[in-house]
Amino acid sequence: MPSDCITVSLELEGYLVLDKVETKEFCMVNIQKKTVTECCPRCGQHTDRIKDRRWQIVKDIRIKDKPIWLRLRKRRFRCTNGCPAFFEASTILRRYARMTNRLIHALVVEPEASFRELSRRYVLGEGAVSRAFLREARSIVAAREEEPFAVLGIDENSFRKRLRYNTVLTDLGHGRLIEVLPGKNPKTIEAWLQGFKYRGLIRFLATDLNMGFVKAVRRACPWVIHIADKFHLVALVNRHLCAVKRECHQEGMKSIRNLYWLLVAGRETLSETQKVNLEQALVAFPSSHVPMS
């Protein structure tokens, strides 16, 4: 197979594909830099004297739902000026990294995916995903200048459940990461907003049901309209419906089967018998009644 076929599909600019091993579970690609000389990082002298070669295996993005592993043949060069030996510079991964730069970037920009889901999708540990996300997110924020936005999204993610948290601020209008704050203290969010020069242009706030975040934003931007996340609202309604279901069974209304599904189903999907059963349940428990159009 020509050496440029895999290089083009993987977009490994400046690298030569030496060999590949493909199975049903994964694909392993052996690669090496095309350059024959390297610049000494200490004195800037170019050299082609190779001291030794070593293999490094790194994880890459998935292609057609198949994990890709890169087996990088790294060369260590001798400097002609007597400087210590050094490894060739890599354009596809950072020093000591076990994931390519584009895989780390994919973990950050992946829409609506939790750390657990990303770890399963890319066959990585949750700790590796969370650390990669934090490093890449902070580098993106540091390289970007402050820009105005109208819709602020706030949510927290946990590295170790109930032990380590970060608060992520996003521009939901443009799908951009704004800031990653340590912890989930509302005072940290309020302090950041007080120092944000475009806070007067923020019009909407989207969060879960954490009222600490809402109060912090309203102290800094009292004009903001709060929009609750529909996922958490539906989850809250479902919890109350489960409580109603248990109450019905405790009161001896076992004849009304599948009451929970009657409550969560759309009225247009119910049969006449199911509608009658639902109305009986609502009459028996008026506190759970919600008018239906």
Backbone as a ProteinNet text record, in pm:
[ID]
protein_1_A
[PRIMARY]
MPSDCITVSLELEGYLVLDKVETKEFCMVNIQKKTVTECCPRCGQHTDRIKDRRWQIVKDIRIKDKPIWLRLRKRRFRCTNGCPAFFEASTILRRYARMTNRLIHALVVEPEASFRELSRRYVLGEGAVSRAFLREARSIVAAREEEPFAVLGIDENSFRKRLRYNTVLTDLGHGRLIEVLPGKNPKTIEAWLQGFKYRGLIRFLATDLNMGFVKAVRRACPWVIHIADKFHLVALVNRHLCAVKRECHQEGMKSIRNLYWLLVAGRETLSETQKVNLEQALVAFPSSHVPMS
[TERTIARY]
84.7	0	88.4	57.3	138.4	142	253.8	272.6	185.1	129.9	51.9	-97.2	-142.6	-286.5	-338.5	-275.4	-318.8	-285.9	-173.1	-135.6	-242.6	-298.5	-401.4	-529.5	-571.3	-696.2	-685	-567.7	-548.2	-503.8	-470.8	-426.3	-304.2	-206.4	-81.1	21.9	13.7	102.7	246	338.3	479.4	521.7	433.4	466.5	454.4	536.3	539.7	483.7	392.4	334.7	427.6	478.3	569.1	495.7	392.1	319.1	188.6	99.4	-25.6	-72.8	-143.9	-206.5	-352.2	-443	-586.2	-658.6	-738.1	-822.8	-967.9	-1056	-1195.6	-1216.3	-1126.3	-1142.4	-1069	-954.2	-874.5	-783.8	-714.3	-615.5	-489.9	-375.8	-246.8	-164.5	-119.5	-45.1	93.4	197.7	335.1	374	419.1	452.4	588.3	644	771.9	776.3	843	855.5	936	898.6	966.2	1100.9	1117.7	1241.9	1359.8	1476.8	1598.9	1689.6	1663.7	1741.8	1650.5	1710.5	1634.4	1715.9	1645	1709.5	1727.2	1847.6	1876.2	1799.7	1722.4	1644.6	1731.1	1859.2	1946.9	2024.3	2090.2	2176.1	2121.9	2017.9	1960.5	2033.8	2134.5	2211.9	2135.5	2133	2067.4	2163.6	2108.9	2190.3	2112	2186.1	2126.3	2183.5	2256.3	2318.6	2217.4	2178.4	2077.8	2148	2109.9	2167.9	2093.8	1963.9	1885.1	1741.4	1661.7	1519.5	1436.9	1318.8	1229.4	1086.9	1004	864.6	776.1	677.7	578.9	440.4	351.4	214.5	121.4	44.8	-48.5	-185.9	-288	-426	-467	-538.1	-583.8	-736	-794.3	-938.8	-990.8	-1120.6	-1185.2	-1216.1	-1199.5	-1233.6	-1327.8	-1447.8	-1552.3	-1576.9	-1587.5	-1617.7	-1512.9	-1391.3	-1283.1	-1171.7	-1128.6	-1019.5	-889	-817.8	-690.3	-578.3	-477.2	-356.6	-241	-162.1	-42.6	80.8	164.1	291.6	401.7	441.1	533	677.6	753.8	896.5	972.1	1009.8	1076.5	1227.7	1291.6	1437.3	1499.8	1612	1687.6	1816.9	1841.6	1953.8	2068.2	2190.1	2308.6	2336.8	2363.1	2397.4	2546.1	2578.9	2719.3	2798.8	2729	2797.1	2817.8	2784.7	2807.8	2695.4	2582.4	2467.8	2411.4	2335.7	2275.6	2184.7	2174.9	2088.2	1942.9	1865.4	1727.6	1638.9	1511.6	1413.5	1363.6	1326.7	1269.8	1135.8	1106.6	980.5	865.2	750.5	632	524.7	456.2	348.5	210.4	204.2	73.8	42.7	140.7	114.5	211.6	172.5	255.8	354.4	448.3	549.6	487	526.4	478.4	330.7	266.7	124.8	104.4	-9.9	-47.5	-168.6	-208.1	-316.1	-272.3	-317.3	-284	-357.2	-305.9	-366.7	-511.1	-536.8	-673.4	-771.4	-723.4	-811.1	-846.5	-747.8	-774.7	-873.7	-855.2	-947.5	-1088	-1096.9	-1227.9	-1300.8	-1226.6	-1289.1	-1352	-1294.8	-1344.5	-1466	-1460.7	-1566.4	-1680.2	-1671.4	-1779.5	-1907.4	-2015.7	-2137.5	-2216.7	-2267.7	-2363.6	-2315.6	-2192.4	-2137.5	-2071.1	-2100.6	-2039.6	-1902.2	-1824.9	-1694.1	-1707.3	-1810.2	-1828.6	-1859.4	-1943.9	-1978.2	-1856	-1776.5	-1656.5	-1555	-1541.5	-1446.7	-1486.8	-1615.7	-1661.2	-1647.3	-1674.2	-1669.4	-1527.2	-1431.8	-1292.6	-1205.5	-1268	-1197.4	-1084.1	-1120	-1025.5	-1079	-991.2	-1034	-1100.4	-1195.3	-1262.9	-1164.6	-1065.2	-965.1	-884.5	-846.8	-771.8	-854.8	-983.8	-1071.8	-1086.6	-1107.2	-1127.5	-1000.7	-884.2	-760	-731.7	-755.6	-735.2	-830.5	-955.9	-1053.8	-1009.9	-964.3	-927.2	-807.6	-704.7	-586.9	-621.2	-695.7	-729	-823.8	-920.4	-1014.9	-943.3	-851.8	-779.7	-689.1	-629.2	-545	-628.7	-750.2	-839.6	-881.7	-916.8	-960	-845.6	-724.6	-610.5	-574.3	-595.6	-559	-667.3	-783.4	-895.3	-918.8	-946.4	-978.7	-1125.9	-1155.5	-1293.1	-1382	-1498.1	-1594.6	-1732.5	-1816	-1951	-2039.8	-2136.6	-2234	-2361.3	-2472.1	-2602.8	-2659.1	-2621.9	-2678.3	-2565	-2571.4	-2469.9	-2520	-2440.7	-2471.8	-2374	-2424.4	-2340.3	-2372.9	-2271	-2288.7	-2157.8	-2165.9	-2045	-2017.4	-1889.9	-1852.8	-1762.9	-1769.4	-1695.7	-1585.6	-1467	-1355.6	-1359.8	-1393	-1419.8	-1550.1	-1649.9	-1785	-1786.4	-1839.7	-1856	-1721.9	-1614.2	-1484.3	-1418.4	-1414.2	-1348.4	-1444.4	-1467.6	-1559.3	-1492.9	-1543.8	-1512.5	-1642.6	-1649.9	-1766.9	-1733.6	-1813.8	-1789	-1888.1	-1836.3	-1918.5	-1910	-2024.2	-2027.9	-2117.6	-2086.4	-2170.4	-2262.3	-2386.2	-2478.6	-2526.6	-2515.5	-2557.6	-2467	-2337.5	-2240	-2169.3	-2206.8	-2144.6	-1997.1	-1957.4	-1816.6	-1792.2	-1674.9	-1631.3	-1581.2	-1627.4	-1588.7	-1484.5	-1511.6	-1419.5	-1443.7	-1339	-1347.5	-1298.2	-1388.3	-1356.3	-1338.6	-1242.7	-1223.8	-1336.8	-1377.9	-1483.6	-1619.8	-1716.4	-1851.5	-1910.9	-1824.5	-1867.7	-1935	-2058.9	-2125.7	-2048.8	-1973.9	-1897.7	-1789.2	-1734.8	-1635.3	-1698	-1820.2	-1890.8	-1923.4	-1970.3	-2003.8	-1880.6	-1765.8	-1643.3	-1599.3	-1613.7	-1574.9	-1664.3	-1794	-1886.1	-1860	-1825.5	-1797.3	-1677.1	-1583.1	-1465.9	-1479.9	-1592.9	-1613.3	-1664.7	-1592.1	-1623.1	-1749.3	-1796.7	-1917.2	-2038.9	-2033.9	-2144.8	-2276	-2270	-2392	-2470	-2405.6	-2473.1	-2536.6	-2515.7	-2574.4	-2723.8	-2805.7	-2950.7	-3017.7	-2961.5	-3025.4	-2923.3	-2973.6	-2892.6	-2959.3	-2884.4	-2934.7	-2854.4	-2922	-2856.2	-2945.9	-2895.5	-2981.3	-3058.6	-3102.6	-3183.3	-3098.4	-2972	-2882.7	-2907.4	-2979.6	-3015.6	-2896.4	-2789.3	-2669.3	-2611	-2607	-2558.4	-2649.1	-2780.7	-2875.7	-2861.7	-2851.8	-2838.8	-2707.8	-2600.4	-2471.8	-2477.9	-2542.1	-2553.7	-2644.6	-2752.5	-2845.9	-2786.3	-2694	-2626.4	-2535	-2471.7	-2383.1	-2458.9	-2563.8	-2642.1	-2790.1	-2849.3	-2988.6	-3090.9	-3056.9	-3151.3	-3161.7	-3080	-3074.1	-3199.6	-3249.9	-3365.1	-3313.8	-3362.9	-3317	-3403	-3336.7	-3403.6	-3352.9	-3442.2	-3403.4	-3385.2	-3287.3	-3259.3	-3376.8	-3429.7	-3548.5	-3519.1	-3395.8	-3362.5	-3386.6	-3339.9	-3355.9	-3501	-3573.4	-3715.1	-3793.7	-3766.7	-3835.6	-3798.3	-3670.7	-3628.7	-3700.9	-3719	-3790.1	-3936.4	-3999.8	-4139.6	-4151.9	-4057.6	-4062.5	-4049.9	-3965.9	-3953.3	-4085.3	-4154.8	-4283.9	-4389.7	-4382.9	-4477.7	-4457	-4331.6	-4303.2	-4360.1	-4352	-4408.8	-4560.3	-4624.8	-4770.2	-4806.4	-4725.7	-4750.2	-4744	-4642.1	-4629.6	-4747	-4789.8	-4901.7	-5029.5	-5049.8	-5169.8	-5172.5	-5060.4	-5055.3	-5069.7	-5015.4	-5027	-5171.1	-5249.5	-5388.6	-5483.8	-5427.7	-5512.1	-5563.6	-5507.1	-5553	-5472.3	-5456.9	-5378.7	-5452.4	-5580.4	-5655.2	-5615.7	-5561.2	-5515.5	-5372.9	-5361	-5230.9	-5153.3	-5025.6	-4936.3	-4971.8	-5001.7	-5039.2	-4925.5	-4804.6	-4691.2	-4685.6	-4705	-4697.7	-4815.5	-4929.4	-5041.7	-5010	-4937.6	-4904.9	-4799.8	-4704.4	-4595.8	-4625.4	-4724.9	-4755.7	-4830.6	-4820.7	-4895.1	-5043.9	-5127.5	-5273.1	-5322.9	-5262.5	-5309.5	-5279.7	-5191.2	-5157	-5239.5	-5321	-5398.3	-5527.1	-5563.9	-5693.3	-5802.9	-5930.4	-6041.6	-6041.1	-6009.4	-6004	-5892.7	-5778.9	-5666.9	-5698.5	-5771.8	-5810.3	-5903.2	-5995.9	-6088.1	-6011.4	-5918.1	-5837.5	-5755	-5700.1	-5619.6	-5705.6	-5825	-5913.7	-5954.9	-5977.2	-6013.1	-5899.7	-5776.9	-5662	-5647.6	-5671.3	-5656.8	-5768	-5890.2	-5998.6	-5971.2	-5914.8	-5885.3	-5772.4	-5681.3	-5566.8	-5561.1	-5643.5	-5648.3	-5518.7	-5434.3	-5308.1	-5213.8	-5231.7	-5146.5	-5204.2	-5323.2	-5391.3	-5321.5	-5299.3	-5246.8	-5342.8	-5403.3	-5501	-5436.7	-5508.9	-5461.6	-5548	-5480.9	-5556	-5603.1
-119	0	124.3	226.5	348.3	413.9	474.9	530.2	650.9	714.5	836	809.2	686.4	660	682.4	620.9	637.4	777.4	834	968	1069.7	1056.4	1150.3	1131	1007.9	983.7	1021.8	1004.7	1041.4	1186	1252	1391.7	1410.4	1323.1	1332.2	1401.6	1531.7	1611.5	1599.7	1566	1556.8	1422.3	1322.5	1190.3	1085.5	983.2	873.5	748.6	680.9	557.2	441.7	372.9	260.7	128.6	108.6	-18.3	-0.2	-95.3	-91.3	-232.6	-245.1	-371.4	-340.7	-404.7	-377.2	-504.5	-494	-603.5	-555.4	-640.6	-600.9	-499.9	-498	-410.7	-278.1	-273.5	-151.3	-154.1	-41.8	-29.2	34.5	-31.7	17.9	61.6	188.1	244.5	286.3	235.3	273.7	394.3	500.6	623.8	676.5	765.5	831.5	964	1061.3	1191.5	1178	1259.7	1255	1326	1421.8	1499.5	1413	1442.2	1366.9	1445.1	1573.6	1655.3	1715	1755.7	1815.8	1929.4	2030.6	2148	2128.7	2152.9	2140.7	2247.6	2210.6	2310.3	2402.8	2369.4	2452.3	2554.8	2509.5	2601	2634.4	2562.6	2590.7	2528.7	2447.4	2383.8	2264.5	2252.5	2138.7	2020.9	1902.8	1782.2	1665.6	1572.6	1449.7	1326.1	1346.7	1236.8	1176.7	1053.3	985.5	900.6	921.4	843.1	710.9	714.2	591.6	619.1	512.1	520.5	447	500.6	439.1	445.7	350.5	346.2	402.5	480.1	534.6	512.3	453.7	426	531.6	597.5	702	672.9	720.5	701.5	815	781	880.2	873.7	958.9	965.2	837.4	817.9	703.5	738	640.5	656.3	542.7	578	480.6	387.3	448.3	376.8	273.1	290.6	198.5	277.8	236.8	307.7	299.6	410.8	419.5	441.1	356.6	372.7	405.5	504.1	541.8	492.2	417.4	370.5	456.2	555.6	658	615.5	616.5	585.1	715.6	736.9	861.2	844.3	944.6	942.3	1043.3	1002.8	1092.1	1129.7	1260.4	1313	1357.6	1354	1409.9	1546.5	1643.6	1777.7	1782.9	1844.3	1854.6	1952	2034.6	2129.5	2073.8	1947.5	1885.9	1901.6	1951.9	1964.1	1824.9	1812.2	1682.2	1632.1	1500.2	1440.4	1482.9	1489.4	1537.9	1460.5	1450.8	1386.3	1486.2	1434.4	1518.8	1575.7	1697.6	1762.3	1698.4	1689.1	1629.5	1735.2	1728.2	1822.8	1764.9	1638.2	1574.3	1546.4	1560	1538	1619	1644.3	1719.1	1626.3	1687.1	1608.9	1526.3	1402.1	1304.8	1269.5	1315.6	1287.4	1145.8	1087.2	954.7	961.8	1084	1107.8	1215.9	1206.5	1307.8	1438	1546.2	1677.1	1681.8	1618.9	1626.6	1541.6	1435.2	1358.7	1439.4	1507.4	1591.9	1702.1	1762	1866.5	1809.6	1686.5	1624.4	1599.9	1569.6	1547.9	1676.2	1791	1919.6	1966.3	1952.6	2009.3	1911.8	1788.4	1691.4	1744.2	1759.5	1819.9	1721.7	1771.3	1699.6	1558.8	1549.2	1419	1431	1337.4	1336.2	1271.4	1287	1223.3	1071.8	1016	870.8	825.8	900.2	863.9	876.3	981.8	997.9	887.8	847.9	742	610.1	582.9	461.2	471.9	588.1	604.9	593.7	650.8	650.8	547.9	462.8	357.7	420.2	514	582.6	579.5	600.4	613.1	747.8	751.6	877.4	981.7	938.5	1032.2	1093.4	1012	1063.6	1163.6	1135.2	1227	1359.1	1352.7	1475.4	1560.5	1497.9	1575.6	1638.5	1562.4	1617	1732.8	1717.3	1824.2	1951.2	1936.6	2054	2126	2050.6	2114.1	2184.2	2116.2	2175.4	2294.3	2283.3	2392.5	2517.1	2500.8	2616.3	2678.6	2596.1	2651.8	2728	2678.3	2748.1	2882.6	2883.9	3007.9	3107.8	3061.3	3152	3215.7	3144	3196.4	3283.2	3292.3	3365.2	3495.8	3600	3728.9	3731.4	3816.4	3828.9	3884.2	3820.1	3861.6	3872.8	3962.1	3975.6	3858.5	3827.7	3723.2	3755.4	3691.5	3721.9	3607.9	3482.9	3366.8	3295.8	3296.7	3234.8	3100.5	2996.3	2864.5	2827.5	2777.7	2740	2597.5	2516	2379.4	2335.2	2237.7	2186.1	2045.2	2008.1	1869.7	1821.2	1693.4	1637.1	1545.8	1561.2	1472.5	1351.9	1374.9	1267.2	1306.1	1223.9	1261.1	1309	1429.9	1493.3	1531.6	1522.9	1558.8	1671.6	1659.6	1760.6	1805.5	1935.2	1990.6	2106	2131	2251.7	2308.8	2439.2	2506.1	2557.1	2517.4	2550.7	2657.6	2767.5	2876.2	2869.9	2873.9	2863.4	2971.1	3005.5	3095.4	3007.9	2990.9	2900.3	2955.2	3085.1	3142.4	3104.2	3086.1	3053	2920.1	2851.1	2723	2733.2	2835.2	2857.8	2840	2787.7	2779.3	2916.1	2960.6	3091.7	3080.7	2998.6	2989.6	2859.3	2809.8	2694.5	2739.4	2743.7	2791.5	2673.5	2679.8	2568.8	2564.4	2441	2425	2461.4	2473.8	2515.6	2614.7	2699.8	2801.5	2916	2953.3	3064.4	3196	3215.7	3339.9	3351.7	3238.6	3240.6	3288.3	3242	3285.8	3433.8	3479	3620.8	3708.6	3666.5	3745	3750.1	3638	3638.7	3732.5	3728.7	3815.3	3962.4	3993.6	4132.7	4185.4	4097.6	4140.4	4127	4074.6	4056.3	4186.5	4241.2	4375.8	4381.5	4266	4265.8	4211	4210.1	4149.3	4225	4351.3	4427.4	4381.2	4300.6	4251.2	4114.3	4052.6	3921.2	3938.2	3863	3875.2	3749.8	3632.3	3508.1	3419.8	3342.5	3247.2	3110.7	3009.1	2871.4	2784.7	2723.7	2638.3	2519.8	2432.9	2330.5	2393.1	2313	2365	2407.3	2432.4	2480.4	2629.8	2665.1	2805	2887.3	2822	2897.5	2969.3	2902.7	2965.5	3082.1	3060.2	3164	3288.5	3270.4	3384.5	3459.2	3384.2	3448.9	3536.3	3486.9	3565.5	3685.1	3667.4	3778.7	3887.9	3852.7	3957.1	4041.3	3975.4	4049.3	4108.5	4038.7	4084.9	4067.4	4157.9	4140	4142.7	4188.3	4197.6	4066.3	3969.2	3846.7	3761.9	3702.3	3612.2	3468.9	3397.6	3260.8	3161.1	3066.5	2958.4	2827	2749	2621.4	2515.5	2430.7	2322.2	2224.8	2196.3	2110.5	1967.9	1923	1787.9	1771.8	1869.7	1861.4	1885.3	1966.9	1986.6	1857.5	1789.7	1663.1	1559.5	1556.9	1462.8	1491.3	1620.3	1656.2	1613.5	1636.4	1594.9	1444	1371.2	1225	1175.5	1241.4	1201.4	1219.9	1331.2	1354.5	1256.6	1221.5	1124.7	986.9	952.1	825.8	827.6	943.5	955.1	939.2	997.9	982.3	835.8	769.8	628.1	543.7	569.1	494.4	524.5	651.2	689.1	618.3	606.6	540.2	393.7	327.2	186.6	167	260.3	249.7	269.1	346.4	372.4	266	160.9	52.7	68.3	157.3	176.5	89.8	-35.3	-124.8	-163.4	-134.6	-168.7	-80.9	36.2	125.4	85.3	7	-43.7	58.9	46.8	133.9	280.9	321.8	461.5	555.8	515.4	602.5	631.2	528	549	629.7	622.6	707.9	854.5	879.1	1017.1	1077.1	997.1	1051.9	1045.6	967.5	954.9	1078.4	1104.7	1214.2	1181.5	1281.9	1257.3	1205.8	1250.9	1208.4	1061.4	1000.8	859.6	764.6	817.7	733.6	686.5	565.1	513.4	569	544.6	594.6	532.5	403.8	337.7	396.8	420.1	478.7	620.4	697.3	831.7	827.2	732.5	718.6	681.4	586.7	546.2	662.7	743.1	857	960.3	987.9	1085.3	1037.8	908.7	855.2	876.9	858.1	876.9	1023.3	1113.3	1255.5	1304.6	1247.5	1285.3	1234.5	1114.7	1058	1131.4	1188.1	1261	1398.6	1491.5	1624.4	1701.3	1671.1	1743.8	1713	1601.6	1564.3	1604.5	1672.8	1706.2	1819.6	1800	1902.8	1917.1	2035.9	2049.9	2013.1	1934.4	1894.3	1957.1	2006.7	2068.6	1962.8
0	0	0	-81.3	-82.7	53.7	83.7	217.9	245.8	140.1	164.8	181.8	165.1	173.9	315.3	413.4	551.3	599.4	555	597.9	559.5	441.4	397.5	478.6	499.3	570.5	718.1	777.3	917.4	934.6	825.7	826.5	916.3	900.9	976.1	889.1	886.2	801.9	853.2	761.9	796.7	852.1	848.9	901.4	792	804.1	709.3	775.5	707.5	759	723.6	824.8	804.5	786.6	865.3	861.8	938.5	923.5	999.6	1027.8	1140.4	1179.2	1211	1138.7	1157.1	1197	1302.5	1348	1351.8	1400.5	1412.4	1524.2	1622.3	1738.5	1724.8	1658.6	1652.8	1530.9	1511.3	1404	1463.2	1446.3	1494.2	1373.1	1375.2	1263.6	1312.6	1248.4	1279.1	1194	1257.2	1186	1230.3	1147.1	1176.3	1102.7	1160.1	1094.8	966.3	866	737.1	738.7	826	826.5	867.5	808.5	840.3	932.9	952.6	1044.3	1150	1261.8	1371.1	1430	1479	1536.7	1686.5	1735.5	1878	1954.8	2057.4	2131.8	2216.4	2238.9	2321.8	2241.3	2134.7	2057.8	1920.6	1874.2	1743.9	1627	1652.6	1546.5	1488.8	1355.8	1290.8	1285.8	1307.9	1308.9	1250.4	1188	1135.3	1203.2	1311.6	1384	1482	1457.5	1539.8	1644.4	1769.4	1878.2	1897.5	1903.7	1915.6	1873.4	1870.9	1834	1937.9	1965.3	2062.5	2009.6	2056.3	2015.1	2125.6	2084.9	2178.2	2120.6	2199.4	2155.6	2213.7	2128	2170.7	2111.3	2182.6	2138	2046.3	1937.4	1840.8	1831.5	1749.3	1732.8	1666.5	1677.3	1612.2	1467.3	1381.5	1241	1202.6	1159	1126.4	1245	1364.3	1488.7	1525.5	1477.4	1513.4	1580.7	1701.8	1769.7	1689.2	1687.8	1617.3	1719	1713.3	1795	1702.2	1741	1664.9	1739	1668.9	1724.3	1663.3	1738.2	1688.8	1711.5	1603.8	1612.8	1637.3	1761.6	1800.4	1792.1	1733.3	1720.5	1816.5	1873	1960.8	1888.7	1882	1803.7	1893.9	1834.1	1897.5	1837.6	1922.6	1874.6	1839.7	1727.4	1684.4	1770.4	1848.5	1937.2	2077.3	2098.3	2228.7	2328.3	2286.8	2378.8	2409.9	2518.8	2551.2	2439.1	2427.9	2326.8	2349.6	2242.5	2251.6	2155	2189.9	2103.3	1999.3	1885.6	1781.5	1827.3	1783.2	1819.8	1744.3	1811.1	1750.6	1732.4	1618.9	1590	1618.9	1655.7	1675.5	1821.9	1910.6	2052	2134.8	2258.7	2350.8	2420.1	2486.6	2555.1	2668.5	2675.7	2775.2	2758.2	2654	2634.6	2583	2615.3	2566.4	2474.7	2440.8	2346.3	2248.9	2125.3	2026.2	2057.3	1999.9	2025	1976.3	1863.5	1809.4	1890	1952.8	2040.2	2164.6	2221	2337.4	2300.8	2182.7	2138.3	2117.2	2065.9	2044.2	2175.4	2281.8	2412.2	2466	2429.7	2479.8	2400.6	2268.7	2184.2	2160.8	2210.9	2191.3	2256.2	2179.6	2235.5	2320.3	2434	2518.6	2553.1	2600.9	2638.6	2775	2863	2995.2	2988.8	3097.4	3103.7	3090.9	3153.6	3147.2	3005.6	2936.3	2799.2	2707.7	2725.8	2643.9	2671.6	2797.9	2830.8	2765.4	2758.5	2691.8	2540.5	2485.6	2340.5	2287	2359.7	2314.2	2388	2470.6	2545	2627.1	2712.9	2800	2943	3038.6	3175.6	3199.7	3292.6	3321.8	3374.6	3452.4	3501.1	3389	3288.9	3174.4	3095.2	3079.5	3006.5	3081.5	3212.1	3290.3	3292.3	3307.8	3309.1	3173.6	3066.9	2932.7	2905.7	2949.9	2931.8	3003.6	3126.7	3205.6	3144.5	3103.1	3043.2	2913.2	2826.5	2697	2713.9	2803.1	2824	2874.6	2967.6	3020	2915	2829.3	2723.1	2621.1	2591.7	2498.7	2556.7	2684	2749	2756.3	2786.7	2798.6	2665.5	2554.8	2423	2361	2423.7	2364.9	2441.1	2366.2	2427	2469.8	2566.5	2613.8	2502.5	2485.3	2384.1	2447.5	2398.5	2455.3	2415.1	2498.9	2469.3	2545.6	2504.3	2562.1	2646.3	2617.2	2686.4	2760	2892	2976.5	3028	3007.5	3060.8	3170.1	3280.9	3395.6	3436.2	3451.2	3499.3	3563.4	3650.4	3714.8	3664.8	3664.7	3636.9	3749.2	3775.4	3888.5	3837.9	3896.2	3867.1	3960.1	4082.1	4177.9	4247.2	4232.4	4275	4419.1	4438.8	4568.7	4633	4559.8	4615.5	4537	4404.5	4321.7	4211.8	4206	4107	4032.8	3912.9	3837.4	3783.6	3774.4	3719.4	3580.6	3482.3	3342.2	3298.9	3246	3191.6	3039.1	2974	2828.1	2768.5	2644.6	2565.7	2482.3	2527.4	2460.2	2327	2307.8	2181	2066.1	2094	1990	2015.9	2124.6	2153.6	2185.7	2264.6	2296.6	2446	2477.5	2615.7	2661	2777.2	2828	2937.8	3038.8	3152.1	3227.2	3290.6	3379.7	3516	3612.6	3746.8	3841.6	3933.1	4028	4130.3	4166.3	4264.8	4209.3	4298.8	4258.3	4359	4410.2	4504.9	4430.1	4463.7	4394.8	4405.1	4513.5	4527.1	4420.1	4375.6	4268.1	4138.3	4109.9	3989.2	3996.7	4113.1	4129.9	4110.7	4165.8	4151.2	4006.1	3933.8	3792.2	3711.5	3738.1	3664.8	3695.8	3820.6	3855.6	3776.9	3744.9	3668.7	3518.9	3470.9	3327.7	3267.8	3172.4	3123.2	3037.6	2987.6	2904.4	2979.1	3110.6	3184.4	3164.3	3128.7	3104.9	2983.1	2894.8	2774.4	2793.4	2910.7	2936.8	2963.3	2892.9	2905.5	2963	2938.8	2981	3052.7	3146.9	3221.8	3215.9	3173.9	3167.3	3263.3	3360.9	3459.7	3491.3	3578.3	3635.4	3751.9	3846.3	3956.9	4076.7	4056.1	4162.1	4182.9	4286.7	4309.1	4355.2	4400	4436.1	4316.8	4201.1	4078.9	4038.5	4048.6	4007.3	4094.9	4226.4	4316.6	4293.1	4264.3	4238.3	4114	4009.4	3886.2	3906.8	3980.6	4000.7	4088.9	4176.6	4254.3	4165.9	4068.5	3977.9	3860.1	3811.9	3696.7	3728.6	3805.2	3849.7	3737.5	3619.7	3509.6	3429.4	3458.4	3379.9	3402.1	3293.9	3298.5	3310.5	3413.3	3437.2	3361.1	3293	3220.7	3278.4	3336.9	3397.6	3290.1	3308.8	3216	3214.8	3096.2	3086.1	3132	3118.1	3162.9	3312.1	3390.4	3535	3576.6	3500.5	3529.9	3509.5	3398.7	3372.6	3477.8	3518.5	3622.6	3754	3786.8	3909.4	3902.4	3788.4	3771.1	3783.1	3724.4	3732.1	3875.7	3954.7	4095	4169.1	4142.8	4207.7	4157.3	4030	3978.2	4041.7	4064.1	4133.1	4274.8	4340.2	4474.9	4471	4369.9	4354.9	4330.9	4249.8	4220.6	4348.3	4429.8	4554.8	4648.4	4650.3	4736.4	4694.3	4563.6	4513.7	4555.7	4544.3	4580.3	4730.4	4808.5	4953.5	4998.9	4922.6	4959.3	4904.5	4845.9	4799.2	4658.9	4577.5	4439.8	4344	4378.3	4293.8	4166.4	4160.4	4039.5	3921.5	3951.3	3843.2	3808.2	3705.1	3667.6	3584.2	3595.8	3516.4	3531.3	3654.2	3676.1	3638.1	3667.1	3634.9	3485.4	3405.3	3260.1	3208.4	3276.9	3237.9	3264.4	3372	3407.1	3315.3	3270.2	3188.4	3039.2	2999.5	2857	2807.3	2679.2	2618.1	2612.1	2637.4	2641.2	2507.1	2397.6	2265.6	2237.6	2315.6	2294.6	2381	2471.5	2563.3	2497.6	2531.3	2486.8	2578.6	2542.7	2623.1	2762.5	2769.9	2900.4	2986.7	2926.1	3000	3047	2966.9	3008	3129.2	3129	3242.4	3368.3	3356	3471.4	3525.3	3434.7	3477.1	3548.2	3497.9	3561.7	3700.3	3716.4	3847.6	3947.2	3900.4	3988.6	4028.2	3935.3	3964.6	4057.5	4044.1	4133.9	4275.4	4285.2	4416.4	4486.4	4408.1	4464.9	4399.9	4445	4380.7	4391.3	4491	4503.3	4390.6	4320.1	4208.9	4075.4	4078.8	3953.5	3880.7	3751	3663.3	3547.5	3525.9	3415.3	3281.9	3201.8	3071.7	2964.6	2862.9	2753.4	2655.4
[MASK]
+++++++++++++++++++++++++++++++++++++++++++++++++++++++++++++++++++++++++++++++++++++++++++++++++++++++++++++++++++++++++++++++++++++++++++++++++++++++++++++++++++++++++++++++++++++++++++++++++++++++++++++++++++++++++++++++++++++++++++++++++++++++++++++++++++++++++++++++++++++++++++++++++++++

